[in-house]
Structure formats: structure tokens, C-alpha cells
Amino acid sequence: MTSLVVNMPITNEDKIPIKNLFALKGYNAKQLVIEFSSKGWDVSSIYKLLQKLRVTGSVDRPSGSGR
């Protein structure tokens, strides 16, 4: 039996609880993936988002980023 793992993208609505749990409770990427296991997130994508949050203080894309 094989299991199918589908990595789902992180939406703007998903970034709000991620930011809050990181700031208020100090959750790391692995804890967030476990907490929201139904979302199908990849630990590395959450880790990159948290790195961006640490450096810039925001999870939003920079203005003029071309997207």
C-alpha cells in the first residue's frame, strides 16, 4: 500500500494563523505542520515562511515583486 502525499500551497488566509502562532506561542515549522495536518503543508515551505517572517517581520510579498 502506498500513501499519496500532496503538498498544498500556503494561502494568504493560512498565513494569518501561522504568523500568530509563531509570534504568540513560539511554534516552529514542524509544530505548525502537525497542528494543521489536514492542510497538507510541507515542513520546508513553512520553515521558509517563518524565516521570511523573522527577517522582514511580515509574511507578505514585497511590493513591486512582479507577482
Secondary structure by P-SEA (a helix, b strand, c coil): cbbbbbbbcccaaaaaaaaaaaaaccccaaaaaaaaccccccaaaaaaaaaaaaacccccccccccc
